[in-house]
Amino acid sequence: MIRYAARAVPWGLLGTGAGLTFGLLLLVERWPYELWPLQGTAVGLLAGTVVWCYPEPAAAVVDTLPRGLGWRTAARSAGAVAVVLVWLIAVRATRPGYFGHAMDVAWQGIALAAAAAGFLTWQRARGSHGPARAVSAGIVGVALFVALARPFADAVPVFPYMADDDWARSRWLWASLPVAVVLISLVRPRQPGRRWTRG
């Protein structure tokens, strides 16, 4: 499994994404009032990086091999875990910049990364090769828009700002995101013949 993960996961891309995410959080720590939108951008970049662990360009071939889709997904998840660990280290290192809500910022990244990984896994189970480029660009673009424009920020506090914002409701919103992905995957079952066993 380790050898497979070493070859199948784009570690260079993951390292670049994780490094850029860390850099954004350092900027937020230095100038939290002026550069707070970069916090939401960093969350999107984290999830956008994680999705690159799961695409399979040769899906039509590898899906017929003895190693099942579940085994390969578990092996590829090593990259996602590594990126999330860097995220947690980065949030801890920059925690003075989050108005006392470093745990909430950490949770945003974990929740969106889990939802993104779940979505790509669901796509692979349905027979797709894993549309990482489109999903990654979509996640980063939406996160950037929401962080900058803050649409309906009073009703839907996706990226709360300063200590007196509605962080509690934001926590529940983020918790519901991975759950929603799981529910979607149950409504739209995987393609017949896709194997999740080791084989």
Disulfide bonds with the S-S distance in Angstrom:
none
